[in-house]
C-alpha cells in the first residue's frame, strides 16, 4: 500500500537541516570542533527521542515498582545503539548526503571527519551498545537491538535507492524502541508490547510522507526512490497519508482495550487521532509544502503526547 518514506530512527525529530552546500576545503579542526563533529554524527536529537520512546515502553512494561537503575542502564544502552547506527548510516550514505542540500553540512560531506574514522566510531559504539544491553539489561533487549541493526543498516538503507518497498522495511526497525523498553523492564514481549509497536509502525507513514513531499527535489537529486519522486503529482501520496492516519486511530485505542492504560488515555487518543486525520486530509486535498509542514508538526505533537498520556494513565 505504501510506496516510500524514511525510518523513524532517521527522522522522528524531523531533522530539517539548513539548505546549504558542503565546504570545498574545510579548515583543520580543533579538538573541541572534532568532538562536536563526532557528537553531530550521533544525531543527538533523534537519539534523545528514541531513548524517550524506549523509556515509555519501559514504564508501561514495568510490573510493580519502577527499577530506576535498570531504566538508566536501558536508556544508556539505547542511546549508544542509536548513536552507533546513526554514525554507520551516515558512513554508508555519505555520497548521497553530499548530493542533498539538507544533509550536505553533515560531518562526512563537509570533510570534518574522515569516512574511516566514522566507520570505526560507528562500529565501536554499536558493538559496545549490544554488549552493554546484554550484560546490564538482558539478552532479549540486546537481541532486539540486533534486529534493529540488521533491519536498518543491512535491509532498509541499501533498498532506499532501489525500491519504494524500502518504506515498509524501514518501518519495522523504526517501530522497535517501545519494544526494546518493554523487553528491558519485563524480559518478555506480550500483546500489549506489540500494540505499542503497531502504533509507532502506523504513525510513521503520514509523518515521513510529509517529509518526503517537502524534500522531494533533494531525494530525486540523490536518487532515493520516494513516492513523491516517482509520482510527482502527489495523488497517491495524499491517499496513503489519509489511509495510514485512519488505520492509526483504532490501533491507538488498543492500550486502553488491553488494560495498559485507562479512560483518560482512551479519550485523549481519540482526540489526538482525529487531529492527525484532519491534518492528513488537509494535506491530501491540497498537497503543498505548507500543508505538508503542518502535517509534519501535527505528527511530531501527536507521538509524545500520546505516549505521555499512556504512561500517566497506566
C-alpha positions as a Markdown table, in Angstrom:
| # | Residue | x | y | z |
|---|---|---|---|---|
| 1 | Unk | 0.0 | 0.0 | 0.0 |
| 2 | Unk | 2.8 | 2.4 | 0.9 |
| 3 | Unk | 5.4 | 3.4 | -1.6 |
| 4 | Unk | 8.2 | 5.2 | 0.2 |
| 5 | Unk | 9.4 | 7.1 | 3.3 |
| 6 | Unk | 12.2 | 7.1 | 5.7 |
| 7 | Unk | 12.8 | 5.3 | 9.0 |
| 8 | Unk | 11.7 | 6.6 | 12.4 |
| 9 | Unk | 15.2 | 6.4 | 13.6 |
| 10 | Unk | 16.2 | 8.7 | 10.7 |
| 11 | Unk | 13.6 | 11.4 | 11.1 |
| 12 | Unk | 11.3 | 11.3 | 14.2 |
| 13 | Unk | 12.9 | 14.6 | 15.1 |
| 14 | Unk | 12.3 | 15.7 | 11.5 |
| 15 | Unk | 15.9 | 16.9 | 11.2 |
| 16 | Unk | 15.2 | 19.8 | 8.9 |
| 17 | Unk | 18.8 | 21.0 | 8.3 |
| 18 | Unk | 19.9 | 24.2 | 6.8 |
| 19 | Unk | 19.8 | 24.3 | 3.0 |
| 20 | Unk | 23.5 | 24.9 | 2.2 |
| 21 | Unk | 26.2 | 23.3 | 0.2 |
| 22 | Unk | 29.2 | 21.4 | 1.6 |
| 23 | Unk | 32.5 | 23.1 | 2.2 |
| 24 | Unk | 35.0 | 22.6 | -0.6 |
| 25 | Unk | 38.2 | 22.6 | 1.5 |
| 26 | Unk | 37.5 | 22.5 | 5.3 |
| 27 | Unk | 39.9 | 24.1 | 7.7 |
| 28 | Unk | 41.7 | 21.7 | 10.2 |
| 29 | Unk | 39.5 | 21.2 | 13.2 |
| 30 | Unk | 40.4 | 21.9 | 16.8 |
| 31 | Unk | 39.9 | 19.1 | 19.3 |
| 32 | Unk | 36.7 | 20.7 | 20.5 |
| 33 | Unk | 35.4 | 21.1 | 16.9 |
| 34 | Unk | 36.3 | 17.5 | 16.2 |
| 35 | Unk | 34.5 | 16.3 | 19.3 |
| 36 | Unk | 31.5 | 18.4 | 18.2 |
| 37 | Unk | 31.6 | 16.6 | 14.8 |
| 38 | Unk | 31.5 | 13.2 | 16.4 |
| 39 | Unk | 28.6 | 14.3 | 18.5 |
| 40 | Unk | 26.8 | 15.5 | 15.4 |
| 41 | Unk | 27.5 | 12.1 | 13.8 |
| 42 | Unk | 25.3 | 10.5 | 16.5 |
| 43 | Unk | 22.2 | 12.7 | 15.7 |
| 44 | Unk | 21.7 | 13.6 | 19.3 |
| 45 | Unk | 18.1 | 15.0 | 18.8 |
| 46 | Unk | 16.9 | 11.7 | 17.3 |
| 47 | Unk | 18.8 | 9.7 | 19.8 |
| 48 | Unk | 17.1 | 11.6 | 22.6 |
| 49 | Unk | 13.7 | 11.0 | 21.2 |
| 50 | Unk | 14.4 | 7.3 | 20.6 |
| 51 | Unk | 15.5 | 7.0 | 24.2 |
| 52 | Unk | 12.4 | 8.8 | 25.3 |
| 53 | Unk | 10.1 | 6.4 | 23.4 |
| 54 | Unk | 12.0 | 3.4 | 24.9 |
| 55 | Unk | 11.6 | 4.9 | 28.3 |
| 56 | Unk | 7.8 | 5.0 | 27.7 |
| 57 | Unk | 7.9 | 1.3 | 26.8 |
| 58 | Unk | 9.9 | 0.6 | 29.9 |
| 59 | Unk | 7.4 | 2.3 | 32.2 |
| 60 | Unk | 4.5 | 0.6 | 30.6 |
| 61 | Unk | 6.1 | -2.8 | 30.8 |
| 62 | Unk | 7.1 | -2.5 | 34.4 |
| 63 | Unk | 5.1 | -4.6 | 36.9 |
| 64 | Unk | 5.2 | -3.2 | 40.4 |
| 65 | Unk | 7.8 | -0.5 | 41.4 |
| 66 | Unk | 9.9 | 1.1 | 38.7 |
| 67 | Unk | 13.5 | 0.0 | 38.7 |
| 68 | Unk | 15.4 | 3.3 | 38.2 |
| 69 | Unk | 18.8 | 1.7 | 37.9 |
| 70 | Unk | 17.6 | -0.7 | 35.2 |
| 71 | Unk | 15.9 | 2.2 | 33.5 |
| 72 | Unk | 19.2 | 4.1 | 33.5 |
| 73 | Unk | 21.1 | 1.2 | 32.1 |
| 74 | Unk | 18.4 | 0.7 | 29.4 |
| 75 | Unk | 18.4 | 4.3 | 28.3 |
| 76 | Unk | 22.2 | 4.4 | 28.2 |
| 77 | Unk | 22.4 | 1.3 | 26.1 |
| 78 | Unk | 19.6 | 2.5 | 23.7 |
| 79 | Unk | 21.4 | 5.9 | 23.3 |
| 80 | Unk | 24.6 | 4.1 | 22.5 |
| 81 | Unk | 22.8 | 1.9 | 20.0 |
| 82 | Unk | 21.0 | 4.8 | 18.3 |
| 83 | Unk | 24.3 | 6.8 | 18.1 |
| 84 | Unk | 26.2 | 3.9 | 16.6 |
| 85 | Unk | 23.6 | 3.2 | 14.0 |
| 86 | Unk | 23.3 | 6.9 | 13.1 |
| 87 | Unk | 27.1 | 7.1 | 12.6 |
| 88 | Unk | 27.1 | 4.0 | 10.4 |
| 89 | Unk | 24.2 | 5.2 | 8.4 |
| 90 | Unk | 26.0 | 8.4 | 7.6 |
| 91 | Unk | 29.1 | 6.4 | 6.6 |
| 92 | Unk | 27.1 | 4.3 | 4.2 |
| 93 | Unk | 25.2 | 7.3 | 2.8 |
| 94 | Unk | 28.0 | 9.8 | 2.7 |
| 95 | Unk | 27.9 | 10.2 | -1.1 |
| 96 | Unk | 24.1 | 10.6 | -1.1 |
| 97 | Unk | 24.3 | 13.2 | 1.7 |
| 98 | Unk | 26.7 | 15.2 | -0.4 |
| 99 | Unk | 24.1 | 15.5 | -3.1 |
| 100 | Unk | 21.2 | 16.7 | -0.9 |
| 101 | Unk | 21.2 | 20.3 | 0.3 |
| 102 | Unk | 19.6 | 19.4 | 3.6 |
| 103 | Unk | 22.3 | 16.9 | 4.5 |
| 104 | Unk | 25.4 | 18.5 | 2.8 |
| 105 | Unk | 26.6 | 20.0 | 6.1 |
| 106 | Unk | 26.9 | 16.8 | 7.9 |
| 107 | Unk | 30.4 | 15.8 | 9.2 |
| 108 | Unk | 31.3 | 13.5 | 6.3 |
| 109 | Unk | 30.2 | 15.5 | 3.3 |
| 110 | Unk | 32.0 | 18.6 | 4.7 |
| 111 | Unk | 35.2 | 16.6 | 5.4 |
| 112 | Unk | 35.1 | 17.4 | 9.1 |
| 113 | Unk | 35.6 | 13.7 | 9.7 |
| 114 | Unk | 37.2 | 11.0 | 7.5 |
| 115 | Unk | 35.0 | 8.1 | 6.4 |
| 116 | Unk | 37.3 | 5.6 | 8.1 |
| 117 | Unk | 37.1 | 7.5 | 11.4 |
| 118 | Unk | 33.3 | 7.4 | 11.2 |
| 119 | Unk | 33.3 | 3.7 | 10.4 |
| 120 | Unk | 35.5 | 2.8 | 13.3 |
| 121 | Unk | 33.5 | 5.1 | 15.6 |
| 122 | Unk | 30.1 | 3.7 | 14.5 |
| 123 | Unk | 31.2 | 0.0 | 14.7 |
| 124 | Unk | 32.8 | 0.5 | 18.2 |
| 125 | Unk | 29.8 | 2.3 | 19.6 |
| 126 | Unk | 27.3 | -0.2 | 18.2 |
| 127 | Unk | 29.2 | -3.2 | 19.5 |
| 128 | Unk | 29.6 | -1.5 | 22.9 |
| 129 | Unk | 25.8 | -0.9 | 22.9 |
| 130 | Unk | 25.0 | -4.5 | 22.2 |
| 131 | Unk | 27.4 | -5.8 | 24.9 |
| 132 | Unk | 26.1 | -3.3 | 27.4 |
| 133 | Unk | 22.5 | -4.2 | 26.8 |
| 134 | Unk | 23.3 | -7.9 | 27.1 |
| 135 | Unk | 25.3 | -7.5 | 30.3 |
| 136 | Unk | 23.4 | -4.8 | 32.2 |
| 137 | Unk | 19.8 | -5.2 | 30.9 |
| 138 | Unk | 19.0 | -8.6 | 29.5 |
| 139 | Unk | 19.8 | -10.8 | 26.4 |
| 140 | Unk | 16.3 | -10.2 | 24.9 |
| 141 | Unk | 16.9 | -6.5 | 24.8 |
| 142 | Unk | 20.2 | -7.0 | 23.1 |
| 143 | Unk | 18.6 | -9.4 | 20.6 |
| 144 | Unk | 16.0 | -6.7 | 19.7 |
| 145 | Unk | 18.9 | -4.2 | 19.3 |
| 146 | Unk | 20.5 | -6.6 | 16.8 |
| 147 | Unk | 17.3 | -6.8 | 14.8 |
| 148 | Unk | 17.3 | -3.0 | 14.6 |
| 149 | Unk | 20.9 | -3.0 | 13.3 |
| 150 | Unk | 20.2 | -5.6 | 10.7 |
| 151 | Unk | 16.8 | -4.2 | 9.6 |
| 152 | Unk | 18.0 | -0.6 | 9.4 |
| 153 | Unk | 21.6 | -0.8 | 8.1 |
| 154 | Unk | 21.5 | -4.0 | 6.1 |
| 155 | Unk | 18.0 | -4.1 | 4.7 |
| 156 | Unk | 16.4 | -0.6 | 4.7 |
| 157 | Unk | 19.4 | 1.6 | 3.9 |
| 158 | Unk | 20.5 | -0.3 | 0.8 |
| 159 | Unk | 17.0 | -0.5 | -0.5 |
| 160 | Unk | 16.3 | 3.2 | -0.4 |
| 161 | Unk | 17.8 | 3.8 | -3.9 |
| 162 | Unk | 16.4 | 0.6 | -5.4 |
| 163 | Unk | 12.8 | 0.1 | -4.5 |
| 164 | Unk | 9.9 | 2.0 | -3.0 |
| 165 | Unk | 9.2 | -1.0 | -0.8 |
| 166 | Unk | 12.0 | 0.1 | 1.5 |
| 167 | Unk | 9.3 | 2.1 | 3.2 |
| 168 | Unk | 7.7 | -0.9 | 4.8 |
| 169 | Unk | 11.1 | -2.5 | 5.5 |
| 170 | Unk | 12.3 | 0.6 | 7.3 |
| 171 | Unk | 9.1 | 0.9 | 9.3 |
| 172 | Unk | 9.9 | -2.3 | 11.2 |
| 173 | Unk | 13.2 | -1.2 | 12.9 |
| 174 | Unk | 11.7 | 2.3 | 13.2 |
| 175 | Unk | 8.9 | 0.9 | 15.4 |
| 176 | Unk | 11.2 | -1.1 | 17.7 |
| 177 | Unk | 12.1 | 1.5 | 20.5 |
| 178 | Unk | 8.9 | 0.8 | 22.7 |
| 179 | Unk | 9.5 | -3.0 | 22.3 |
| 180 | Unk | 13.1 | -2.5 | 23.5 |
| 181 | Unk | 11.9 | -0.6 | 26.5 |
| 182 | Unk | 9.2 | -3.1 | 27.3 |
| 183 | Unk | 11.6 | -6.1 | 27.0 |
| 184 | Unk | 14.1 | -4.3 | 29.2 |
| 185 | Unk | 11.6 | -3.9 | 32.0 |
| 186 | Unk | 9.7 | -7.2 | 31.6 |
| 187 | Unk | 12.3 | -9.6 | 29.9 |
| 188 | Unk | 9.4 | -10.7 | 27.7 |
| 189 | Unk | 7.1 | -9.4 | 24.9 |
| 190 | Unk | 3.4 | -9.5 | 25.3 |
| 191 | Unk | 0.4 | -8.5 | 23.2 |
| 192 | Unk | 0.5 | -5.1 | 25.0 |
| 193 | Unk | 4.0 | -4.5 | 23.9 |
| 194 | Unk | 3.2 | -5.3 | 20.3 |
| 195 | Unk | 0.3 | -2.8 | 20.4 |
| 196 | Unk | 2.9 | -0.1 | 21.1 |
| 197 | Unk | 4.9 | -1.4 | 18.2 |
| 198 | Unk | 1.8 | -1.2 | 15.9 |
| 199 | Unk | 1.1 | 2.4 | 16.9 |
| 200 | Unk | 4.6 | 3.5 | 16.1 |
| 201 | Unk | 4.6 | 1.5 | 12.9 |
| 202 | Unk | 1.5 | 3.1 | 11.5 |
| 203 | Unk | 2.3 | 6.6 | 12.8 |
| 204 | Unk | 5.5 | 6.7 | 10.7 |
| 205 | Unk | 3.9 | 6.8 | 7.3 |
| 206 | Unk | 2.0 | 10.1 | 7.3 |
| 207 | Unk | 4.9 | 11.6 | 9.2 |
| 208 | Unk | 7.5 | 10.5 | 6.6 |
| 209 | Unk | 5.4 | 11.1 | 3.5 |
| 210 | Unk | 5.1 | 14.7 | 4.6 |
| 211 | Unk | 8.9 | 14.9 | 4.9 |
| 212 | Unk | 9.2 | 13.2 | 1.5 |
| 213 | Unk | 7.0 | 15.7 | -0.2 |
| 214 | Unk | 8.8 | 18.7 | 1.4 |
| 215 | Unk | 12.2 | 17.4 | 0.2 |
| 216 | Unk | 11.3 | 15.5 | -2.9 |
| 217 | Unk | 13.8 | 17.5 | -5.0 |
| 218 | Unk | 16.6 | 16.6 | -2.7 |
| 219 | Unk | 15.7 | 12.9 | -2.7 |
| 220 | Unk | 15.4 | 13.0 | -6.5 |
| 221 | Unk | 18.8 | 14.6 | -6.8 |
| 222 | Unk | 20.3 | 11.8 | -4.7 |
| 223 | Unk | 18.4 | 9.0 | -6.5 |
| 224 | Unk | 16.4 | 8.0 | -3.4 |
| 225 | Unk | 13.2 | 6.3 | -4.6 |
| 226 | Unk | 10.4 | 8.0 | -2.7 |
| 227 | Unk | 6.7 | 8.2 | -3.7 |
| 228 | Unk | 6.7 | 12.0 | -4.3 |
| 229 | Unk | 9.7 | 11.4 | -6.6 |
| 230 | Unk | 8.2 | 8.6 | -8.7 |
| 231 | Unk | 4.7 | 10.1 | -8.6 |
| 232 | Unk | 5.2 | 13.9 | -8.5 |
| 233 | Unk | 1.5 | 14.7 | -9.0 |
| 234 | Unk | 1.0 | 13.8 | -5.3 |
| 235 | Unk | -2.3 | 11.9 | -5.7 |
| 236 | Unk | -1.1 | 8.6 | -4.3 |
| 237 | Unk | 0.9 | 10.4 | -1.6 |
| 238 | Unk | -2.2 | 12.1 | -0.4 |
| 239 | Unk | -4.2 | 8.9 | -0.5 |
| 240 | Unk | -1.6 | 7.0 | 1.5 |
| 241 | Unk | -1.3 | 9.7 | 4.1 |
| 242 | Unk | -5.0 | 9.6 | 4.8 |
| 243 | Unk | -5.2 | 5.8 | 4.8 |
| 244 | Unk | -2.4 | 5.3 | 7.3 |
| 245 | Unk | -3.8 | 8.1 | 9.6 |
| 246 | Unk | -7.2 | 6.4 | 9.5 |
| 247 | Unk | -5.7 | 3.0 | 10.4 |
| 248 | Unk | -3.8 | 4.5 | 13.3 |
| 249 | Unk | -6.9 | 5.7 | 15.2 |
| 250 | Unk | -8.4 | 2.3 | 16.1 |
| 251 | Unk | -4.9 | 0.8 | 16.7 |
| 252 | Unk | -4.1 | 3.6 | 19.1 |
| 253 | Unk | -7.0 | 2.6 | 21.3 |
| 254 | Unk | -5.6 | -0.9 | 21.8 |
| 255 | Unk | -3.6 | 0.0 | 25.0 |
| 256 | Unk | -6.9 | 1.0 | 26.7 |
| 257 | Unk | -8.7 | -2.1 | 25.4 |
| 258 | Unk | -5.8 | -4.3 | 26.7 |
| 259 | Unk | -5.7 | -2.6 | 30.1 |
| 260 | Unk | -2.3 | -1.0 | 29.6 |
| 261 | Unk | -3.8 | 2.5 | 30.0 |
| 262 | Unk | -7.1 | 3.9 | 31.2 |
| 263 | Unk | -10.1 | 6.1 | 30.2 |
| 264 | Unk | -8.1 | 9.4 | 30.1 |
| 265 | Unk | -5.8 | 7.8 | 27.6 |
| 266 | Unk | -8.7 | 6.4 | 25.6 |
| 267 | Unk | -10.4 | 9.7 | 25.0 |
| 268 | Unk | -7.1 | 11.5 | 24.6 |
| 269 | Unk | -6.1 | 9.0 | 21.9 |
| 270 | Unk | -9.4 | 9.7 | 20.1 |
| 271 | Unk | -8.8 | 13.4 | 20.2 |
| 272 | Unk | -5.2 | 13.1 | 19.0 |
| 273 | Unk | -6.2 | 10.6 | 16.3 |
| 274 | Unk | -8.9 | 12.9 | 14.9 |
| 275 | Unk | -6.4 | 15.8 | 14.9 |
| 276 | Unk | -3.9 | 13.7 | 13.0 |
| 277 | Unk | -6.7 | 12.6 | 10.5 |
| 278 | Unk | -7.8 | 16.2 | 9.9 |
| 279 | Unk | -4.2 | 17.3 | 9.3 |
| 280 | Unk | -3.7 | 14.4 | 6.9 |
| 281 | Unk | -6.9 | 15.1 | 5.0 |
| 282 | Unk | -6.0 | 18.8 | 4.6 |
| 283 | Unk | -2.6 | 17.8 | 3.3 |
| 284 | Unk | -4.0 | 15.3 | 0.9 |
| 285 | Unk | -6.6 | 17.7 | -0.5 |
| 286 | Unk | -4.0 | 20.3 | -1.2 |
| 287 | Unk | -0.6 | 18.8 | -1.0 |
| 288 | Unk | 1.6 | 21.9 | -0.8 |
| 289 | Unk | 4.8 | 22.3 | 1.1 |
| 290 | Unk | 3.0 | 24.4 | 3.7 |
| 291 | Unk | 0.3 | 21.8 | 4.3 |
| 292 | Unk | 3.0 | 19.0 | 4.4 |
| 293 | Unk | 4.8 | 21.0 | 7.1 |
| 294 | Unk | 1.7 | 21.4 | 9.1 |
| 295 | Unk | 1.1 | 17.7 | 8.9 |
| 296 | Unk | 4.7 | 17.1 | 10.0 |
| 297 | Unk | 4.2 | 19.4 | 13.0 |
| 298 | Unk | 1.0 | 17.6 | 13.9 |
| 299 | Unk | 2.7 | 14.2 | 13.8 |
| 300 | Unk | 5.5 | 15.5 | 16.0 |
| 301 | Unk | 3.0 | 16.7 | 18.5 |
| 302 | Unk | 0.9 | 13.5 | 18.3 |
| 303 | Unk | 3.5 | 10.9 | 19.3 |
| 304 | Unk | 5.0 | 12.3 | 22.6 |
| 305 | Unk | 1.6 | 13.4 | 23.8 |
| 306 | Unk | 0.0 | 10.0 | 23.1 |
| 307 | Unk | 2.8 | 8.1 | 24.9 |
| 308 | Unk | 2.8 | 10.6 | 27.7 |
| 309 | Unk | -0.9 | 10.1 | 28.2 |
| 310 | Unk | -0.4 | 6.4 | 28.1 |
| 311 | Unk | 2.3 | 6.4 | 30.8 |
| 312 | Unk | 0.5 | 8.9 | 33.1 |
| 313 | Unk | -2.8 | 7.0 | 32.8 |
| 314 | Unk | -1.4 | 3.5 | 33.5 |
